[in-house]
Amino acid sequence: MKAFKRIFVLFLLLAVAVSLFPEKTDALGRLADHWLRAIAESLTFFVLFVYHDAPVTEEGMAFFLVVALAFSGLWFALSTAPVKTNKQVGLRENTAPEPLDGDVVAEAAYRYVEEDVVRHFLEIYRDQLGARPDAPVRFEPVEGLKATLGKIYELGVMTGGEWHTRRLTIGPLGEAGAQRSFTWFVIYDRYIVVKIPPKPLTDYSAYIKELVYGNSLAARLSPTECVVPNVTVIMDLLAANRNTSLSASEIEKGHVGRLSVNRNFQKHLMIGPSFAFFMDLSRYYFLSQVLNDIHISQKSIEDEIVGHPHIIWDLNDFEGRYGKDEAPLCGKIVDVFEIFEGEVNRLLVQFGISTSLPIFSVRSWFIQYLAGRKNPTTDQNLSAAFMDELNTLATLAMAEQAEVVSSYRKMIHDYLFARNIVKTRAMICSIVTNLLDLLAGLNKRYIAIRDIKPDNLLIAGNPENYPSFLTSPTEFKIGIIDVETAAYLSMGEHGRIDQPLLGGTPKYATPSNLFTNEVIREQFGEVARILRLQDWYATAALTFKVVTGKDLFEDSAQLIPEVLRILTAAQADSGPEVYEYVSRIYFKKALGELEQKLAEHKEILTGFQIIVLRKNQKTLKTEVDFCKMGLEARVEQLVEAQSLFQGEKNTDTLKRASAEQVARLIASWKKRENKTDRERMRVVEAVRFLRMLHGYKVQYEGVAKFAARFNEEGMKVSAARLIHAMFHTVFYSMYTRVWGELEGAEGFEAREEVCEQTLERTIDAGPQAAASR
């Protein structure tokens, strides 16, 4: 029996190893499922045989020893070997991008491309036709045919001795490098969104757990429209449930049960090594799609320029369409054309082409290049080599005259925008109103989405009335497409908010999107409020996008990957300094960019009056009041910290002073006569302090004025004031006072005390008195 005990211990150790390394047995199970079954059955028989005190021969023990050694060797070889994927048509291998949460993704063997998704639906098409698993298949893009937002592919399956074909449309969703997941939209019988996690999800149970969590959040969001991933999207293509009496949740549960016992269906939920998430968007519109329809796109500018090819050579027509004020720009563009024409004539001689080429051909080329097209169409029979040289020439010519060309395209954009704004004003205001309604609804339901952006929001309205239903906020709703990074803000089992996935889209994210709940708690105190304000920040940026069609934090967004790099590289014991550092560099950039963009688009932003629905005012006002109190505290802290203006009366006067009064005080100090270096230094320090104080006063008065309007019936507010107030509500919550001022307000040293009467007289004096000093 000693030999048996050794064998039994060996099997016991193997069982422990398998339980400790389930990911190892995952690959083994997929590749050698029948081996595992056979060995398990043999082992069971052997144990039962011995348990009943049956005689054990040396030959029998030797047999099981050999089997155990063979099994352990096979398991070790498979667990240490790199996982390989079958290279098929439309697949290529590369390195997966790093997810925004900084996880190391060693399992990802390649970067997904759209052909991977096309191949996936091709396999579904093969099953739909009932073809054999080894039936020949193919797919290829349809030449000369391009969808509005994506690419069209033709899928082919050989069955019954002939090719069966159908078409599929696919396109990317989101900006490269900005997503946690790889995301595409697919039109295949319906409008489907496909998301593949950056870290391969290979365990079916974990996959279903993700789906259940998403559905639980969707239920909490009700009645807000929320589309989350489910298996029904794919199963309806393969084995649809025909029972019309069942609800959507019941159908989903039935499909999950079928998948649990049938692994053949599970493969249709996987793309590459990972399970993928599928969402049916057939009944909705993407907000990004709606914004493309509303705003002036690059294609609109191209069409306008190419659609009027002779206008720059006819000044009367040019002035009649774009106005007399733009006539000088027309002349400059004609000068650019003359330079271009001279270069083309030189190129024609170089290639031995007749110089009798029609002038309209050269003009047509120029207009197409002016519009931004890279490969102009032509009715001339010219060689590929000539067209390549022409493209190079045009690229250089446009680059050399970039300022004029850019001014011309901007003029076209402004012309189209002004003409388009009459039709879209009501739509834009209604969309922003419903964005605020969505934000208030999230607050009421204790949910933070943490990745609000155009590609993650849907428009729910009557498709028969699109786009006219956008003119009234009561005719449509804005909903959520995905809850990948969402957080439920109620306390979990351990008395704390469960940790959501870290991440977000850089143009709509703050550094805190990359902070864990523990860090947020240490730095800011309240986790729920910071997670909630991440949605406020994104909504402020999105409001700017909806109104202007442009990105508010375009430059600041470039810092988010650097923030991630710093946080990833930081050691566990780095302390709070690293969070202060990344917040300081980010918000200094964001604050400057906000002021610049609001000034650049002041006319447009102040022209849009946004309705804040009465039912949402109390929820939104609560956050704004927090900001107002924070600004009051900042003013008090700043005044108390300085030593230039001494005395209780002076400090009290500064605390109560308006922004206008502080501005007069600044003007007064600037006009002082400074005869000594000491006096000049004192003026510099005083002006520096007063400018900082003035900035806080301006912010406070703006936010206070905004907060006071929440009590009005049918409240309206300009888009400019709304964005300003929302940003500062976030900023003064996420950039703590203990970190100091972004502009360096610390360390105001006084050289001599300022008389209380002098300060009070200056503050109370009118503009004329200040100017006379």
DAZI-V290201 format. One record per residue. SS is DSSP state (2 for helix, 1 for strand, 0 for the rest). PHI is phi as a letter, one per 20 degrees, with the letter a starting at -180 (999 if undefined). NEAR is the number of other ideal C-beta (glycine too) atoms within 12 Angstrom. Layout:
ss->{SS & SS}
phi->{PHI & PHI}
near->{NEAR & NEAR}
This chain:
ss->{0 & 2 & 2 & 2 & 2 & 2 & 2 & 2 & 2 & 2 & 2 & 2 & 2 & 2 & 2 & 2 & 2 & 2 & 2 & 2 & 0 & 2 & 2 & 2 & 2 & 2 & 2 & 2 & 2 & 2 & 2 & 0 & 2 & 2 & 2 & 2 & 2 & 2 & 2 & 2 & 2 & 2 & 2 & 2 & 2 & 2 & 2 & 2 & 2 & 2 & 2 & 0 & 0 & 0 & 0 & 0 & 0 & 2 & 2 & 2 & 2 & 2 & 2 & 2 & 2 & 2 & 2 & 2 & 2 & 2 & 2 & 2 & 2 & 2 & 2 & 2 & 2 & 2 & 2 & 2 & 0 & 0 & 0 & 0 & 0 & 0 & 0 & 0 & 0 & 0 & 0 & 0 & 0 & 0 & 0 & 0 & 0 & 0 & 0 & 0 & 0 & 0 & 0 & 0 & 0 & 0 & 0 & 0 & 0 & 0 & 0 & 0 & 0 & 2 & 2 & 2 & 2 & 2 & 2 & 2 & 2 & 2 & 2 & 2 & 2 & 2 & 2 & 2 & 0 & 0 & 0 & 0 & 0 & 0 & 0 & 0 & 1 & 1 & 1 & 1 & 1 & 1 & 1 & 1 & 1 & 1 & 0 & 0 & 0 & 0 & 1 & 1 & 1 & 1 & 1 & 1 & 1 & 1 & 1 & 0 & 0 & 1 & 1 & 1 & 1 & 1 & 1 & 1 & 1 & 1 & 1 & 1 & 0 & 0 & 0 & 0 & 0 & 0 & 0 & 0 & 1 & 1 & 1 & 1 & 1 & 1 & 1 & 0 & 0 & 0 & 1 & 1 & 1 & 1 & 1 & 1 & 1 & 0 & 0 & 0 & 0 & 0 & 0 & 2 & 2 & 2 & 2 & 2 & 2 & 2 & 2 & 2 & 2 & 2 & 2 & 2 & 2 & 2 & 2 & 2 & 2 & 0 & 0 & 0 & 0 & 1 & 0 & 0 & 0 & 0 & 0 & 2 & 2 & 2 & 2 & 2 & 2 & 2 & 2 & 0 & 0 & 0 & 0 & 0 & 0 & 0 & 0 & 2 & 2 & 2 & 2 & 2 & 2 & 2 & 2 & 2 & 2 & 2 & 2 & 2 & 2 & 0 & 2 & 2 & 2 & 2 & 2 & 2 & 2 & 1 & 1 & 0 & 0 & 1 & 1 & 1 & 1 & 1 & 1 & 1 & 0 & 0 & 0 & 0 & 1 & 1 & 2 & 2 & 2 & 2 & 2 & 2 & 2 & 2 & 0 & 0 & 0 & 2 & 2 & 2 & 2 & 2 & 2 & 2 & 2 & 2 & 0 & 0 & 0 & 0 & 2 & 2 & 2 & 0 & 2 & 2 & 2 & 2 & 2 & 2 & 2 & 2 & 0 & 2 & 2 & 2 & 2 & 2 & 2 & 2 & 2 & 2 & 2 & 2 & 2 & 2 & 2 & 2 & 2 & 2 & 2 & 2 & 2 & 2 & 2 & 2 & 2 & 2 & 2 & 2 & 0 & 0 & 0 & 0 & 0 & 0 & 0 & 0 & 2 & 2 & 2 & 2 & 2 & 2 & 2 & 2 & 2 & 2 & 2 & 2 & 2 & 0 & 0 & 0 & 0 & 0 & 0 & 0 & 0 & 0 & 0 & 0 & 0 & 2 & 2 & 2 & 2 & 2 & 2 & 2 & 2 & 2 & 2 & 2 & 2 & 2 & 2 & 2 & 2 & 2 & 0 & 2 & 2 & 2 & 2 & 2 & 2 & 2 & 2 & 2 & 2 & 2 & 2 & 2 & 2 & 2 & 2 & 2 & 2 & 2 & 2 & 2 & 2 & 2 & 2 & 2 & 2 & 2 & 2 & 2 & 2 & 2 & 2 & 2 & 2 & 2 & 2 & 2 & 2 & 2 & 2 & 2 & 2 & 2 & 0 & 0 & 1 & 1 & 0 & 0 & 0 & 0 & 0 & 2 & 2 & 2 & 1 & 1 & 1 & 1 & 1 & 0 & 2 & 2 & 2 & 0 & 0 & 2 & 2 & 2 & 2 & 0 & 2 & 2 & 2 & 1 & 1 & 1 & 1 & 1 & 0 & 0 & 0 & 0 & 0 & 0 & 1 & 1 & 0 & 0 & 0 & 0 & 0 & 0 & 0 & 0 & 0 & 0 & 0 & 0 & 0 & 0 & 0 & 0 & 0 & 2 & 2 & 2 & 0 & 0 & 2 & 2 & 2 & 2 & 0 & 0 & 2 & 2 & 2 & 2 & 2 & 2 & 2 & 2 & 0 & 0 & 2 & 2 & 2 & 2 & 2 & 2 & 2 & 2 & 2 & 2 & 2 & 2 & 2 & 2 & 2 & 2 & 2 & 2 & 2 & 2 & 2 & 2 & 0 & 0 & 0 & 0 & 0 & 0 & 0 & 2 & 2 & 2 & 2 & 2 & 2 & 2 & 2 & 2 & 2 & 2 & 2 & 2 & 2 & 0 & 0 & 0 & 0 & 0 & 0 & 0 & 2 & 2 & 2 & 2 & 2 & 2 & 2 & 2 & 2 & 2 & 2 & 2 & 2 & 2 & 2 & 2 & 2 & 2 & 2 & 2 & 2 & 2 & 2 & 2 & 0 & 2 & 2 & 2 & 2 & 2 & 2 & 0 & 1 & 1 & 1 & 0 & 0 & 2 & 2 & 2 & 2 & 2 & 2 & 2 & 2 & 2 & 2 & 2 & 2 & 2 & 2 & 2 & 2 & 2 & 2 & 2 & 2 & 2 & 2 & 2 & 2 & 2 & 2 & 2 & 2 & 0 & 0 & 0 & 0 & 0 & 0 & 2 & 2 & 2 & 2 & 2 & 2 & 2 & 2 & 2 & 0 & 0 & 2 & 2 & 2 & 2 & 2 & 2 & 2 & 2 & 2 & 2 & 2 & 2 & 0 & 0 & 0 & 0 & 0 & 0 & 2 & 2 & 2 & 2 & 2 & 2 & 2 & 2 & 2 & 2 & 2 & 2 & 2 & 2 & 2 & 2 & 2 & 2 & 2 & 2 & 2 & 2 & 2 & 2 & 2 & 2 & 2 & 2 & 2 & 2 & 2 & 2 & 2 & 2 & 2 & 0 & 0 & 0 & 0 & 1 & 1 & 1 & 2 & 2 & 2 & 2 & 2 & 2 & 2 & 2 & 2 & 2 & 2 & 2 & 2 & 2 & 2 & 2 & 0 & 0 & 2 & 2 & 2 & 0 & 0 & 0 & 0 & 0 & 0 & 0 & 0 & 0 & 0 & 0 & 0 & 0 & 0 & 0 & 0 & 2 & 2 & 2 & 2 & 2 & 2 & 2 & 2 & 2 & 0 & 0 & 2 & 2 & 2 & 2 & 2 & 2 & 0}
phi->{999 & f & f & f & f & f & f & f & f & f & f & f & f & f & f & f & f & f & f & e & c & f & f & f & f & f & f & f & f & f & e & b & f & f & f & f & f & f & f & f & f & f & f & f & f & f & f & f & f & f & g & e & l & f & f & d & e & f & f & f & f & f & f & f & f & f & f & f & f & f & f & f & f & f & f & f & f & f & f & e & f & f & f & d & d & f & e & c & f & n & d & b & d & a & e & f & f & f & f & f & e & n & f & e & d & f & f & f & e & b & e & f & c & f & f & f & f & f & g & f & f & f & f & f & f & f & f & f & f & m & f & f & g & e & f & g & c & b & b & b & f & e & f & m & c & c & f & g & d & b & d & d & d & d & e & c & c & e & b & m & n & b & e & d & c & b & d & c & d & b & b & f & c & n & e & g & m & d & d & f & d & e & c & c & d & c & d & b & m & b & e & d & d & d & c & d & f & f & d & g & d & d & e & f & f & f & f & f & f & f & f & f & f & f & f & f & f & f & f & f & f & g & e & f & f & b & d & c & f & b & e & f & g & e & f & f & e & d & b & f & e & e & f & f & e & e & f & f & f & f & f & f & f & f & f & f & f & f & f & f & d & c & f & f & f & g & f & f & d & d & c & m & e & c & f & d & d & c & c & e & d & f & e & c & d & f & f & f & f & f & f & f & f & e & e & e & e & f & f & f & f & g & f & f & f & f & f & c & f & d & f & f & d & c & f & f & f & f & f & f & e & d & o & f & f & e & g & g & f & f & f & f & f & f & f & f & f & f & f & f & f & f & f & f & f & f & f & f & f & g & e & m & e & g & f & e & g & g & f & f & f & f & f & f & g & f & f & f & f & f & f & o & e & e & c & f & e & b & e & e & e & d & f & f & f & f & f & f & f & f & f & f & f & f & g & f & f & f & f & f & d & g & f & f & f & f & f & f & f & f & f & f & f & f & f & f & f & f & f & e & f & f & f & d & g & f & f & f & f & f & f & f & g & f & f & f & f & f & f & f & f & f & f & f & e & l & c & d & f & m & b & f & a & g & f & d & c & d & d & d & b & f & g & f & d & f & e & f & f & f & f & c & f & e & e & b & c & d & c & d & e & b & c & g & d & f & c & e & e & e & f & e & f & e & m & c & f & f & f & e & f & f & q & q & e & g & f & c & c & d & g & f & f & d & e & f & g & f & f & g & f & f & e & c & n & d & f & g & f & f & f & f & f & f & f & f & f & f & f & f & f & f & f & f & f & f & f & d & n & d & e & f & d & f & f & f & g & f & e & f & g & f & g & f & f & f & f & f & f & f & f & f & d & f & n & f & g & f & f & f & f & f & f & f & f & f & f & f & f & f & f & f & f & g & f & f & f & f & f & f & d & g & f & f & f & f & f & e & e & e & e & d & g & g & f & d & f & f & f & f & f & g & f & f & f & g & f & f & f & f & f & g & f & f & f & f & f & f & f & f & f & e & c & f & d & e & o & f & f & f & f & f & f & f & f & e & f & e & f & f & f & f & f & f & f & f & f & f & f & f & e & f & e & d & e & c & f & f & f & f & f & f & f & g & f & f & f & f & f & f & f & f & f & f & g & f & f & f & f & f & f & f & f & f & f & f & f & f & f & f & e & e & f & m & g & c & b & f & f & f & f & f & f & g & f & f & f & f & f & f & g & f & d & e & d & f & f & f & e & n & e & f & e & m & e & e & n & e & d & e & e & b & f & e & f & f & f & f & f & f & f & f & f & f & f & f & g & f & f & f & f & e & f}
near->{13 & 11 & 20 & 27 & 14 & 18 & 30 & 24 & 16 & 24 & 29 & 17 & 18 & 31 & 22 & 12 & 20 & 25 & 13 & 13 & 19 & 17 & 23 & 26 & 29 & 27 & 29 & 30 & 24 & 23 & 20 & 20 & 16 & 13 & 22 & 24 & 13 & 16 & 29 & 22 & 15 & 23 & 26 & 16 & 19 & 26 & 21 & 13 & 19 & 24 & 13 & 11 & 10 & 14 & 13 & 25 & 14 & 15 & 12 & 21 & 25 & 17 & 20 & 31 & 24 & 18 & 27 & 29 & 20 & 20 & 31 & 25 & 16 & 24 & 30 & 19 & 17 & 26 & 24 & 14 & 14 & 14 & 26 & 14 & 24 & 15 & 15 & 20 & 19 & 29 & 26 & 19 & 21 & 16 & 16 & 30 & 26 & 23 & 31 & 36 & 30 & 28 & 23 & 14 & 27 & 16 & 25 & 30 & 25 & 30 & 23 & 38 & 25 & 33 & 29 & 38 & 42 & 42 & 34 & 42 & 42 & 41 & 34 & 37 & 35 & 31 & 26 & 24 & 26 & 14 & 25 & 14 & 15 & 11 & 23 & 19 & 33 & 23 & 35 & 22 & 23 & 22 & 10 & 7 & 15 & 16 & 19 & 16 & 25 & 27 & 30 & 27 & 36 & 25 & 38 & 27 & 30 & 21 & 22 & 12 & 9 & 13 & 20 & 23 & 21 & 26 & 26 & 40 & 31 & 38 & 31 & 27 & 38 & 31 & 19 & 14 & 22 & 33 & 36 & 42 & 43 & 37 & 42 & 40 & 37 & 45 & 29 & 35 & 22 & 24 & 33 & 37 & 42 & 43 & 43 & 41 & 41 & 35 & 30 & 33 & 33 & 30 & 25 & 27 & 18 & 20 & 30 & 27 & 16 & 33 & 38 & 23 & 26 & 35 & 28 & 22 & 36 & 33 & 20 & 28 & 33 & 19 & 16 & 32 & 28 & 37 & 38 & 42 & 40 & 35 & 43 & 35 & 37 & 42 & 29 & 27 & 30 & 30 & 22 & 20 & 23 & 10 & 12 & 10 & 8 & 16 & 13 & 23 & 20 & 16 & 25 & 31 & 23 & 25 & 35 & 30 & 17 & 25 & 31 & 18 & 13 & 19 & 16 & 16 & 25 & 27 & 24 & 32 & 41 & 35 & 41 & 40 & 34 & 35 & 35 & 40 & 38 & 43 & 43 & 32 & 40 & 20 & 18 & 32 & 38 & 33 & 41 & 36 & 30 & 34 & 36 & 24 & 28 & 37 & 32 & 30 & 23 & 19 & 22 & 26 & 31 & 25 & 20 & 31 & 34 & 26 & 18 & 25 & 27 & 22 & 30 & 35 & 23 & 18 & 21 & 15 & 16 & 28 & 19 & 15 & 25 & 32 & 17 & 14 & 13 & 25 & 23 & 20 & 31 & 32 & 19 & 23 & 38 & 27 & 22 & 32 & 34 & 22 & 24 & 35 & 27 & 19 & 29 & 37 & 22 & 18 & 31 & 27 & 15 & 17 & 23 & 12 & 24 & 14 & 19 & 11 & 26 & 15 & 19 & 17 & 27 & 34 & 30 & 28 & 40 & 41 & 35 & 28 & 38 & 38 & 32 & 28 & 25 & 18 & 17 & 31 & 18 & 25 & 12 & 23 & 12 & 26 & 17 & 13 & 15 & 24 & 24 & 17 & 22 & 38 & 25 & 19 & 31 & 36 & 23 & 18 & 30 & 32 & 16 & 17 & 28 & 16 & 16 & 28 & 33 & 21 & 21 & 39 & 29 & 20 & 31 & 38 & 29 & 27 & 27 & 31 & 31 & 20 & 18 & 23 & 25 & 13 & 20 & 31 & 25 & 25 & 35 & 41 & 32 & 35 & 46 & 45 & 42 & 42 & 51 & 43 & 34 & 44 & 41 & 32 & 33 & 43 & 31 & 23 & 29 & 24 & 37 & 44 & 52 & 48 & 45 & 43 & 45 & 39 & 41 & 42 & 45 & 35 & 41 & 30 & 31 & 18 & 17 & 9 & 15 & 22 & 28 & 18 & 25 & 37 & 23 & 21 & 30 & 15 & 23 & 34 & 32 & 42 & 37 & 45 & 45 & 44 & 39 & 42 & 40 & 40 & 40 & 31 & 32 & 20 & 15 & 17 & 8 & 9 & 9 & 20 & 30 & 24 & 22 & 36 & 34 & 34 & 40 & 45 & 43 & 39 & 38 & 43 & 43 & 45 & 44 & 45 & 47 & 40 & 39 & 28 & 29 & 17 & 29 & 38 & 22 & 20 & 30 & 36 & 15 & 21 & 34 & 31 & 29 & 41 & 45 & 42 & 43 & 46 & 48 & 47 & 50 & 43 & 49 & 44 & 40 & 46 & 47 & 39 & 40 & 46 & 42 & 36 & 32 & 28 & 30 & 39 & 38 & 25 & 22 & 34 & 33 & 21 & 31 & 36 & 29 & 21 & 38 & 34 & 17 & 26 & 30 & 23 & 14 & 23 & 11 & 12 & 8 & 17 & 14 & 22 & 17 & 27 & 36 & 29 & 23 & 37 & 40 & 28 & 25 & 41 & 36 & 26 & 28 & 40 & 32 & 20 & 28 & 35 & 24 & 19 & 33 & 34 & 16 & 17 & 29 & 21 & 19 & 29 & 33 & 20 & 21 & 34 & 25 & 41 & 33 & 41 & 28 & 21 & 18 & 29 & 29 & 20 & 27 & 42 & 30 & 23 & 40 & 39 & 25 & 29 & 37 & 31 & 21 & 32 & 36 & 25 & 22 & 36 & 38 & 22 & 25 & 36 & 34 & 21 & 25 & 31 & 23 & 35 & 39 & 23 & 22 & 14 & 19 & 30 & 27 & 19 & 29 & 40 & 29 & 23 & 32 & 23 & 28 & 20 & 32 & 38 & 27 & 31 & 41 & 30 & 28 & 31 & 34 & 23 & 18 & 23 & 11 & 18 & 10 & 13 & 11 & 15 & 17 & 18 & 19 & 27 & 26 & 22 & 29 & 37 & 27 & 28 & 36 & 38 & 28 & 34 & 44 & 31 & 29 & 41 & 34 & 26 & 32 & 35 & 29 & 32 & 38 & 29 & 21 & 38 & 34 & 20 & 27 & 33 & 15 & 17 & 12 & 16 & 28 & 23 & 37 & 31 & 41 & 35 & 33 & 44 & 43 & 36 & 45 & 43 & 42 & 43 & 41 & 45 & 38 & 38 & 39 & 42 & 37 & 28 & 28 & 20 & 27 & 22 & 31 & 27 & 20 & 16 & 28 & 21 & 17 & 31 & 18 & 21 & 21 & 18 & 15 & 35 & 16 & 20 & 14 & 25 & 34 & 23 & 21 & 37 & 37 & 20 & 21 & 17 & 16 & 11 & 18 & 25 & 15 & 13 & 21}
